[in-house]
Amino acid sequence: MGLSSETVGKHRFMVGISIATVWEFEATLDYFHVKETERMTYPYGKYFFRVINGTLVVFYSTSVRKVNGVGGNQYMLAHFPITKVLVVGTCAGIDKRFDVLDIIIPDRAVQYDCTVKEIEPLLKPSFVVPIDVTKYGIDENATIGTADRAVVMWRDYLELQENGITVADTEAAAIAYICRKNEIECIIIKGISDFPTDETGLDPLQSNQEQINVYIANTPKVMTRIFDDYLQLFI
């Protein structure tokens, strides 16, 4: 159900839900039955409103990679009274204790492409953001790693595994970083859509395409699980 600008304007605070990829946002539009007339455009994509548990929620797409994720979120924080950001979407699995379609709510977000790794630690403390999830009854020791380079190559996967990364994406930790700068709470809710595969002896392009196909097929499943089972916990 669409909300009028007058109704939106009456809310003094709202929750923002940041969604990166076009497939994730399309799955969101389908899940919430969002009509074309309810979709509004801003510089980084589209957004729409819903009321959940009596709280006004703005869902917005940002497009992929850190610069878009940070830019889109900073724009929304500047234009709406957002008091909490939920970064919702898919991720690549790294830790083999977990499986495809598992939902991860990390208590630590790190950017791992901000150092000269040949002479510095891969995870620089200044780019590590702790996240308090215990107040929501979650006791999970999980780390999400973010970089502009997606985890496609097997050597990248092994490097992250060696550094204790649970899952990886291309925007969440950067968004958590700027939320901390703005003194806004940030919670990351990610579902594993795929695991990198060893492309040794294979055509790298074909191997990558197969991974993309798995990602696209699993994205609606991940988003549905998040919205069905986790969203209301944080709103």
C-alpha positions in Angstrom: 0.0 0.0 0.0 1.5 3.3 -1.0 2.1 6.1 1.5 1.3 9.8 0.8 4.0 12.4 1.3 1.9 13.8 4.1 2.0 10.5 5.9 5.7 10.1 5.4 6.3 13.7 6.7 4.6 12.9 10.0 7.2 10.4 11.0 10.0 11.8 13.0 12.2 8.8 12.6 12.5 5.8 10.3 14.5 2.7 9.5 16.5 2.6 6.3 17.0 -0.7 4.5 20.0 -0.6 2.1 19.9 -3.1 -0.8 22.7 -3.2 -3.4 22.1 -5.3 -6.4 19.4 -5.1 -9.0 18.4 -8.8 -8.4 18.1 -8.2 -4.7 16.0 -5.1 -5.2 13.8 -6.8 -7.7 13.2 -9.6 -5.3 12.3 -7.0 -2.6 9.8 -5.3 -5.0 8.2 -8.6 -5.7 8.1 -9.6 -2.0 6.4 -6.3 -0.9 4.2 -6.1 -4.1 5.5 -2.6 -4.8 3.6 -0.9 -7.6 5.3 1.3 -10.2 3.6 4.4 -8.7 5.1 3.7 -5.3 8.7 3.7 -6.6 10.6 6.9 -6.4 14.0 7.8 -7.9 17.1 9.3 -6.4 20.6 9.6 -7.7 21.6 6.0 -6.8 18.5 4.1 -7.7 15.0 3.8 -6.4 13.2 3.7 -3.1 9.8 3.0 -1.5 8.1 3.1 1.9 6.4 0.6 4.1 5.2 0.6 7.7 6.4 -2.4 9.7 5.6 -2.8 13.4 4.3 0.7 13.4 7.7 2.1 12.1 8.1 3.8 8.8 10.7 1.9 6.7 12.4 3.2 3.6 13.8 0.5 1.3 16.4 1.8 -1.2 18.7 0.4 -3.8 22.2 1.7 -4.1 23.8 -0.3 -6.8 27.0 -2.4 -6.1 30.5 -1.7 -4.8 31.6 0.5 -1.9 31.4 3.9 -3.6 27.7 3.4 -4.5 26.8 1.9 -1.1 28.4 4.7 0.8 27.0 7.4 -1.5 23.5 6.0 -1.5 23.4 5.7 2.2 24.9 9.1 2.9 22.3 10.6 0.6 19.4 8.9 2.4 20.8 9.8 5.8 20.9 13.5 4.7 17.4 13.5 3.3 15.4 11.3 5.7 15.3 11.0 9.6 16.8 7.6 9.5 17.9 6.3 13.0 19.0 2.8 12.0 20.3 1.3 8.8 19.8 -2.4 7.9 22.1 -3.6 5.2 20.2 -6.5 3.6 21.1 -8.8 0.8 23.3 -11.6 -0.4 27.0 -12.5 0.2 29.6 -15.1 -0.7 30.2 -17.8 1.8 33.8 -18.2 3.0 33.6 -20.1 6.3 32.7 -23.8 5.5 30.8 -24.1 8.8 27.9 -22.4 6.9 25.9 -23.4 3.9 24.1 -21.7 1.0 21.0 -19.9 2.1 22.2 -19.6 5.7 21.5 -16.1 7.1 24.5 -14.3 8.8 24.2 -11.4 11.2 27.8 -10.4 11.8 29.1 -8.7 14.9 32.2 -7.4 13.0 32.5 -5.7 9.6 35.9 -5.2 8.0 37.2 -3.7 4.8 40.0 -5.8 3.5 41.2 -3.8 0.5 42.4 -0.8 2.4 46.0 -1.9 3.1 49.2 -2.7 1.3 48.8 -6.4 2.3 52.4 -7.2 1.4 53.7 -5.1 4.3 50.5 -4.5 6.4 47.9 -6.8 8.0 45.0 -7.5 5.6 42.5 -6.3 8.2 43.6 -2.8 9.4 42.0 -1.9 12.8 40.9 1.5 11.6 38.7 -0.1 9.0 37.1 -2.6 11.4 33.6 -1.8 12.7 32.2 -3.8 15.7 28.5 -4.3 15.7 26.4 -4.9 18.9 24.0 -7.7 18.0 23.7 -9.1 21.5 20.9 -6.7 22.4 18.7 -8.4 19.8 19.4 -11.8 21.4 22.0 -12.8 18.8 25.2 -14.4 20.0 27.1 -15.0 16.8 30.8 -14.6 16.2 30.8 -13.7 12.5 32.8 -11.3 10.4 31.8 -9.9 7.0 34.6 -8.8 4.8 34.0 -6.1 2.1 36.1 -5.0 -0.9 35.4 -3.6 -4.3 36.9 -6.7 -5.8 34.3 -9.5 -5.5 35.4 -12.9 -4.3 35.5 -14.8 -7.6 39.1 -16.1 -7.8 40.0 -19.1 -5.7 43.1 -17.4 -4.3 41.0 -14.6 -3.0 38.7 -17.1 -1.3 41.7 -18.8 0.4 43.1 -15.5 1.6 39.9 -14.5 3.3 39.5 -18.0 4.8 43.0 -17.7 6.3 42.1 -14.3 7.8 38.9 -15.5 9.6 36.3 -14.0 7.3 32.9 -15.6 7.5 31.2 -14.1 4.5 32.1 -11.5 1.9 30.4 -8.8 -0.2 31.2 -5.5 -1.9 29.5 -2.8 0.3 28.3 -3.8 3.8 31.4 -2.9 5.9 31.9 0.4 4.1 28.2 1.3 4.9 28.8 0.3 8.5 31.9 2.5 8.5 30.0 5.6 7.4 27.0 4.9 9.7 29.5 5.0 12.6 30.7 8.3 11.3 27.1 9.6 11.3 26.4 8.0 14.8 23.7 5.8 13.2 23.2 2.2 14.2 23.9 -0.3 11.5 22.9 -3.9 11.4 23.9 -6.2 8.6 21.7 -9.1 7.5 23.2 -11.2 4.8 22.3 -14.6 3.3 24.8 -16.8 1.6 24.0 -17.1 -2.1 27.0 -19.0 -3.3 30.5 -20.1 -2.5 33.6 -19.5 -4.7 34.7 -22.5 -6.7 38.2 -23.6 -7.6 38.6 -22.5 -11.2 42.0 -24.2 -11.5 42.0 -26.2 -14.8 38.7 -24.5 -15.9 37.9 -21.6 -18.1 37.8 -18.7 -15.6 35.1 -16.9 -17.6 32.9 -20.0 -17.7 33.5 -20.7 -14.0 32.6 -17.1 -13.1 29.4 -17.3 -15.2 28.3 -20.5 -13.5 28.8 -18.8 -10.1 26.8 -15.8 -11.3 24.0 -18.1 -12.4 23.9 -19.7 -8.9 23.8 -16.3 -7.3 20.9 -15.1 -9.5 18.9 -18.3 -8.8 19.5 -18.1 -5.0 19.0 -14.3 -4.5 15.1 -14.4 -4.3 15.4 -17.3 -1.8 17.8 -15.4 0.4 15.7 -12.2 0.4 12.5 -14.1 1.2 14.2 -15.8 4.2 15.5 -12.5 5.5 12.1 -10.8 5.1 10.1 -13.7 6.5 12.3 -14.6 9.5 14.6 -11.7 10.4 13.4 -8.3 9.3 10.9 -7.6 12.1 13.4 -8.5 14.8 15.3 -5.4 14.0 12.4 -2.9 13.4 
